[in-house]
Amino acid sequence: IQPAMLLHRHCNAVCGASARVSRVSKVVTRSTKPDVDAMQSSSTDCIHKLKHLVLSSCLAAALSLGGPAESRVVNDLDASIPVYDGAKIIASERREALTQKLSEFESSTGWRVRVLTYSLPDQRPDDDQLRKEWTPNKKTVVMQFDPSSPNIISVPYIGDEVLFKLKRSFFLELQSRYGNIFYVRDEGEQQAVLNSVSALTECLGREQGCAVVPGLPEDQYFFTLWVSIAGGIVAGSAYRLEPQGFVQQKWVWVLIFSPLWLTLFGSYGLGPVVTRTDDRTPVIANTVAFLAAAAFPTVISKVLNQAPPPKADV
């Protein structure tokens, strides 16, 4: 109601200004020469049309803002069922399995995970009904999935104890990994729901929680691999520098450039891998790639120096 009152006052101000302009135009019309009467008459008509347009727009906006909101009550929402699939994006057998999994997870751990999907506004229960049926508490997480949104995942409710165990950065990464349009396009909406809920329950079930979302996506692994190679090239190129000034040994150059190649290899090459998976294969692969890239400048230099000189033309 308050926005409608403010809009009504603004419309009155605009219309009053239009009326004053109209009166001034009439006075000017009577006081000017006859050869500009037609132009002043056209200007007056334009002002009247503008005033009519403003009045119509203000009335329509006031009615849309001032009208009471229609309450949406969904009959399928049940307090004993932790999954409400209003968008129908989860197959029935998978939905039943997810419901059983979340119910057993709540019974064994006390953490309450609720899943809500919808694609149209009338498919989503209103907030009052959600609070009444699901009664969220400090150990509750409500995950919301909207296939019509660019990122289909949102987390409208996070309990205090959940937020103490899993930081907001975890939920941001969860949304960006499983809810982006590329993942949904490749894996499908159903997998986005199931995998994101699985990652959430896995981290809630851990004693120390998770700092990051578990699992190493393929594109993220290749990023760590290329960064490891870049770090190796930096370290190998630093070793190729000739000693000069206060640097008496080649390995000193490697130490001087260590903040750069250590950041590339350690922070971006190994860090994302060891924090997201227990599999040591990516760690070994990135380490081998780093060492091979570090040796590459020396090897290629020796190969070029051993090349036979070009024959002189006779």
N, C-alpha and C positions, 0 to 999 in steps of 0.2 A: 504493500500500500504506500509506503513512504516514497519509493521510486516513482510511482504514478503521480503523487502529489507534487514532487519536485518537477517532473516533466510537465504537469499541468501549469505550474507557475511559469516555467520557461516558455511554454506556448503562449500564455497570456502576455508575457513581455514581448515576444516576437510579434504577436498580432497587434499589440498596442503600438509598437514601432512602425509596423506596416500602415496602421491607420493614420499616424501622424505624418508619415511620408505622403500618404494619399491626400491629406488636407493641404499640405504644403504644395503639392503638385497642382491642386485646384486653384490655389491662390496665384501660383505662378502662371497658370493658364489664363486666368482672367487679366493679369497685368502685362502679358506679353503682346507682341504684335500679331495681327491676324495671319501672317504668312507662316507662323509656327504653331497654329492651333491644331493642325492635324497631327504633328509630332507629339504635342503634349497629350492629346487624346489617346494616342497609341501607348504612350508611357503610362497613363492612368489605367488603361485596360490591362497592361502587363502587371501592374501592382495589384490590381484586384485578383488576377489569376494566381499570382504568387501567394497572396493572402489566403485564397481558397485552398491552395495546395498545402500550405503550412497547417491550416486548421484540420484538413483531412488527415494528414500524417500524424499530427499530435493526438487526434482522437483515436486513431487506430492503435498507436503505441500505448496510449493511456489504458485502453481497453485490454490490450495484451498483457500489460504489466499489472494492472489492478485486479484482474480476474483471479479467483481462487484456484490453486493448483489441485489437479485431480489426483487423488490418492490411488496408488497402484497396489493392489493386494493380489498376491500370487498364491493360488491354492496348493501348488505342488511343493512349496517350501515346508519342510518338516524339521522339527527340533532334533529328532533322533537320527537324521540323515545328514552327513557332513558335506554332501555334494548336491548342488542344485545346477543342473545343466539346462538352463533356459534356451541356449543357442543350439542345443542338440549337436554338439561337435564331438561328443564322446560316444563311441559305440556302447550299446547296452551292456554287453558282457564286460567291457573294460570299465564302464561306469560302476557296475556292481563290484568288481574287483577293487577299484579305487575306494569305494565306500567302505568295504570291509577292511582294507588296509588302514585307512585313516581312523576307523573305529577301534581297531586293535591297537594302533599306535597311541591313541588317546588313553586307552585303558592301561597300557603298560608304562607309559611315560608321563602322562598328565598333560602333554602338549596338545592343544586343540587346533587342528588345521581345517579350515572351511574353504570350499571351492565354489565359486559362483561364476557362471557363464551366461552371457546374453549378447544379442546382436541388435535388438530393438529396444527402445525405452520402455515399452509396455511389458517386456520380458523380465525386467529387473525389478525385484521387490523394493519397496521404499525402505528407507533407513529404519523407520519405526518398526516395521515388520521383521527386519533382520535382527534388530536388537531384542525383539520380543521372542523370536523363535530360537535364535542361536545363542543368546545371552553371552556375548563375548566378555572375557575376563582378562586378567594380566598374562595368562598363558595361551592366549588365542591369537591366531593369524588368519585373516580373511584374504584370500587371493581371488582377484577378480579378472576375468578374461572377456575381452570384447573384440571379436574378429573384425569389426568395422573400424577399429582404431589402428593407426600406423604401428604402434607397439601394443600388442594385445594384452599385455600383463600390467596390472596395477595392484597395489596392496593398500586398500583403503583403511585397514585396521591392523595395527601391530600392538600387542600387549606390552606392558612395561617390562615384564620378565623376559619376553622374547627379544625385545630390543636390547636388553642388557646382555644377552647371550650372543645375539647376531646383530652386528652394527648395521646402520643404514646403508653403508657402502656395499654390504653383502646383497641387500635387496636391490640396489641399483644395478649391480652386476648381474643378478638373476634376471632382472627385466631386460637388460641389454643383450644378454646371451640368448635367452629362449623366446623373447617376445618380439625381436626385430623382424622386419618383413622378409629378410633374406632367409632366416632360419625357418620361419613359418612357410615360406614358399618351397623350400627344399624338403622339410620334414613333415609339414602338415600341422594343422591347428591341434589335432588330438595329441600328437607327440609333444608339442610345445607345452600343453597342459600337464601331461603325465610326467615328462622329464623335469619340468620346473618344480612340480610338487614333490617328486622323488628327491631332488637335490635339497629341498627345504627340509623334508623329514629326516634325511640322512644327517644333516648338520644339527638339527635339533636333538637328534638321538645321541650325538657325540657329547662326551662329558665336557670338553672344552669348547664346543661349538666349532665354527669355521670362520676364519678371517676372509676367505675368498670362496667362491663357488667351486666345489670339487669337479674334477674332470678337465681334460685338456682338449679343446676342439682342434680340429686339423689345421684350420687357418691360423690359429694362435701358435700352434707348434711350429709351423713353417716360418712364422715371424721370428720366433726364438732361434731357429736354426740360422736364418740369414743374419741376424744380429750377432750370433756367435762367430760366424765367418767374418763379419766386418771387424769384430774385436780382434780376431787372429791376424787379419791383414794389418791392422794398426800396430800390433805388437811386433810382427815380423818386419814391417817397414821401419819401425824405430830401431830395431837391432841392426839394420843395414846402414844407419847413419855413421859417418866416420867420427872418431873422437876429436874434439877440439875444445879449446878453452879449459874450463875446469873439468870437463868430461874426459877422463883418461881411458875409460873402457867402454866398449859398445853396450854392455848390459846396463850401464848407467842410463843410457837413453831409454831403455825399456822401463826402468823405474820412473823416469821423469814423465813418460807418457802413460804410466799405469792408471792414473785416475780415469783416463779415457777408455782404454781397452778393458779395464776391470769393470767399469760401469756397463759397457756393452755386453761383455761375456757373463759377468756375475749377476748383475741386477736384471738385465733383460734377456739374457740367454739361458741362465739356469734358474733364476728366482721364480718366474712364473711356472716352471715345470715342477720343481720340488714342492711348491706350495699347493699344487692342484692334483697331483697324482703320486702314488707310491711306486709306480713303474719306473725302474731305473734305466730302461732302454733309451728313452729320449735324452736322459742325462749323459749316457755314454756316447750317443750319437752327436750331441752338441759339443762334447769335449773333444771328440775325434775331429770334428769339423773345425773347431778352433785351432787345434794343433796343426792340422794340415794347412789351414790358411796362414798360420804364423810361419810355417816353413816355406810357403810358396814364394815369397820375394827372394829368399836366398837361393832356392833351387832354380828359379827362372833366371836369376843373375848369372849363376854358374853355367847354365846352358847357353846363354847368349855369349858369354866370354869364351867358351870353348868352340864356338862356331868358327869354321875356317874363313880367313879373310877373302874377300872377293878377288877373283883373278883380274889382273890388269889387262886392258885391251892391247893387243899387238898392233 
